[in-house]
Amino acid sequence: MKKHFYTHLGKHFVKIAFVSVLGLISVSCSDDIRTDGFSTNDIPELLPLSNVQKEILAYLPKDCIIAHRGTEFWAPEESEAAMRWARNMGADYLECDVQRTKDGVVLALHDESLLRTTDVEVIYPNRQNDYVSAFTYEELLKLDIGSWFKDANPEQWRESFRGLEIITVQDVIKIAEGYRFKRWGKDTNGVLDGHRYGERMYDKIQLPDGKVKYDFKYVEDEADNGNRPGIYVETKSPSLFSGVEQDLHDIFVEYGWYHDDINQLKRVPYKNNTPGLVDIANTPARIVLQTFSGPSLKSFNSVFKRTIPYAYLYADMESTPATYARLINFAIENGATIMAPNIDYVTGYPSSLKIWQGEMIRRAGMDIHAWSFNTNEQYLAYTGPWSDPKGEGGADKNYLDMSFTNLTDLCIRYYNDTMQKYKDAGKNYFRDQTRNRHAGKGTKTAQQVLDELGY
């Protein structure tokens, strides 16, 4: 599954490319001879999109970069450092997973277990095998989510990553808006009031019903470069966190990112009143919700009165046209506008986005947001150049409307160098044929961005 492949790759994942080049360049849906085992007569019936789905697809941007967990390569995943880096680097979306604490805080965290990315075995040795949901938010704040990165990615390690905290969905929103955490000492003129230097600031409010609410504190990020990305959130199975879709809805409403009336959406302020190179946060496409779970996808529709972009995640690696069509039709029936398949970036996991599969999604009228891209070869295989044997160019050769990546910097270079060069030579493979949305990005290296952020 998408979120577990990288767990076992460590610092070497960026060097791995498993690209089915022959499968991509040798066939098209109009060919009489196919190499994928199916006839061109295998064309299952696909359901029509609703008018609402068509409206959403009309405003969904193309050629976008989804920063997978912020980054797994340059900073500890789903940390304040990873999200701030992705924002300033130029990602169009900040992507996160969700877990929920015992006291109801919705976290931006992938694993149900704390063992991989924290020091839970040191801080809570008798509880190290407990799931996240067994801890309160204040208990989790005592954990270090940064130090494990030293062993996982020693070449990218920075001492300032030590002591980073588990973050929340609210944190991801505020980072997208140009803020950072407010911290004791650093932002209080040295006053600690019993707290350790650098500890994040918040108020804990006891509610009448016995529940607690955390009022997180933020300050304008002095290193903010004006980019305003959207957020791309994955829900887990409802059996793990029943009602988490409602939790997300309530957070988005509270922070002004969702409203039943699309005309009442919050306007996210710019730095110095000047738009940055990324401004997805000020469009109706500011939130995309994704899930592998059929029940969770259904819950989106009951919770959000105004349908927003939903992506259906899957890894259907042994599909037939009939089974693949069933996936698409299920997604359409339940309000999704995006199919989100895996590509073949880890050995043993064949791509769920072969050309015949990409053509079927296109025939359904849906967008394709595939995962996960970390090499130029992978991008070449799916964005047109290596799936265009006649060398004609055209958006129809590109099977990628958005991509999940751990390397926003690499992706920006690919669009600005490779894709732009093809366009300049008369072969325009951009899904948005009118523009290269990444023009002007990438003037600084990943390391320079981290330096400027204070890491």
Salt bridges, closest charged atoms under 4 A:
ASP36 OD2 - ARG34 NH2 2.65
GLU72 OE2 - ARG69 NH1 2.73
GLU77 OE2 - ARG69 NH1 2.83
GLU77 OE2 - ARG116 NH2 2.88
GLU80 OE1 - ARG183 NH2 2.68
ASP92 OD1 - LYS441 NZ 3.33
GLU95 OE2 - LYS2 NZ 2.99
GLU95 OE2 - LYS3 NZ 2.08
ASP97 OD1 - LYS3 NZ 3.88
ASP97 OD2 - ARG69 NE 3.92
ASP97 OD1 - LYS236 NZ 3.56
ASP111 OD1 - HIS110 ND1 2.29
ASP111 OD2 - ARG116 NE 2.73
ASP130 OD2 - ARG127 NE 3.89
GLU138 OE1 - LYS204 NZ 2.98
GLU139 OE2 - ARG127 NH1 3.12
GLU159 OE2 - ARG162 NE 2.51
GLU165 OE2 - ARG183 NH1 2.55
ASP171 OD2 - ARG200 NH1 2.82
GLU177 OE1 - LYS174 NZ 3.15
GLU177 OE2 - LYS266 NZ 2.78
ASP187 OD1 - ARG180 NH2 2.73
GLU199 OE2 - HIS195 ND1 3.23
ASP203 OD2 - LYS217 NZ 3.12
ASP215 OD2 - LYS217 NZ 2.84
ASP221 OD2 - ARG84 NE 2.73
ASP221 OD2 - ARG87 NH2 2.77
GLU222 OE1 - ARG180 NE 3.12
ASP224 OD1 - ARG87 NE 3.92
ASP224 OD2 - ARG228 NH2 2.88
GLU234 OE1 - LYS2 NZ 3.48
GLU234 OE1 - LYS3 NZ 3.45
GLU234 OE2 - LYS236 NZ 3.76
ASP247 OD2 - ARG100 NH1 2.65
ASP250 OD1 - HIS249 ND1 3.05
GLU254 OE2 - LYS213 NZ 3.14
ASP367 OD2 - LYS62 NZ 2.61
GLU392 OE1 - LYS397 NZ 3.58
ASP396 OD2 - LYS397 NZ 3.38
ASP401 OD2 - ARG362 NH1 2.71
ASP401 OD1 - ARG431 NE 2.81
ASP409 OD2 - ARG413 NH1 3.71
ASP451 OD1 - ARG158 NH1 2.65
GLU452 OE2 - LYS444 NZ 2.73
